[in-house]
Amino acid sequence: MPFYQYYGRDRTGTPVQGKMKAGTKEAAKEKLEKKHVHVKEVIQLEGWLYQDITLFKRARPKELVLFLRQMATLLDAGITLVDSVRLLKNQQKKRLWKEALAALEADIRNGGAFSEAAEKQRHLFPALMTNMIRAGEAGGNLDTVMERLATYYEKQYVLRQKIISALAYPIILTTAAFAVVFFLLAVVVPAFADMFSGFGAELPAITQFVLTAGGIASSWWWLLLLAAAALAVLISMSGRNPQVRYYRDYALLKVPFIGGVLRKAALARMGRTWSSLFASSVPVLHAASIVERVAGNEVLARVIRDARHSLERGESVAGPMEAHWFFPPLVTQMVRVGEQTGALDKMFDRIAQFYEQEVDESTERLKSLMEPVLIAFLAVAVGIIVASIAVPMFDIFETIQ
């Protein structure tokens, strides 16, 4: 939400000025008039100092779905657009939504289009949504588009939660396994190192290796934690550079088991997005551009970009897909049939349904597979550490006897 500098007079005629946040210049004037300020001038402030920080100010998927379903219901009931927004604004308890809907209402009352007003609230309303709303305004079926958007974001939320759930479980188990091994190396092993050195016995190679690892863990634990933190920061920042993002996504897609799940999820998202855009009468070239931006995977986004360029040349959208390993023959064949029969929207919908089901099954298989693998890893690691301590201890006992 932008910042504004205002100048005016209060009810006593005293000059007043200040800065405030508002959705639009008209909304700022309306707020000031409610405070009995006679507004002389309102100027939008520019520059990075006045950029609204939207960190942690994003709409939750459930909130967006609820808003879209409520809007669809109100519009279908014959309530005007501006009154629908006003009703939802008045029932909002969260300040973030209340301010955004107030700005939305002000823009619409001043003659602005719903899509243009929503585009100003990018922290709440994604580009896909505003483009589909624009198509709904042109086609006169805004209520249907809102319902379709609610279904789309609901399915995307469910799909994302399944992926997070599938990946979180092995990550937690892996972290716990490494924590146990690190504790044994940093705390338990060094205690035995002093005892072994006191006897002066020649230690087995496995014991020497574990003692060396334990010495590193106990002396340089802070450096290991710092390296892990730096790696986490680098991974999070890698999303800002498209080329780095491409190599990151490519590497993730090649990870056994996990890469397959991510690939299926990306195909399901692509199919659902393209199907929703076509069903809302968004032109195919514009739809391809939107799908490219919201792909969520840079490898897929580049193939979609090639498909868009193919369309611009009057060629097939299926051609670039057939030439890339990311797309299975099932998908490319369905896309080609959809092009030939003029039923691309139905084909992409079937692709989405198929891969959403595949993601369900793959996430369950991944969970059932990762647990025994990680337990086996932990058992082997702990077994090696225990053996490295037990073997020289038996030798020491024999020497004492």
Secondary structure by P-SEA (a helix, b strand, c coil): cbbbbbbbccccccccccccccccaaaaaaaaaaacccccbbbbbbccccccccccccccaaaaaaaaaaaaaaaaacccaaaaaaaaaaacccaaaaaaaaaaaaaaaacccaaaaaaaacccccaaaaaaaaaaaaacaaaaaaaaaaaaaaaaaaaaaaaaaaaaaaaaaaaaaaaaaaaaaaccaaaaaaaaaaacccccaaaaaaaaaaaaaaacaaaaaaaaaaaaaaaaaccccaaaaaaaaaaaaacaaaaaaaaaaaaaaaaaaaaaaaaacccaaaaaaaaaaacccaaaaaaaaaaaaaaaacccccccccccccccaaaaaaaaaaaaaccaaaaaaaaaaaaaaaaaaaaaaaaaaaaaaaaaaaaaaaaaaaaaaaaaaaaaaaaac
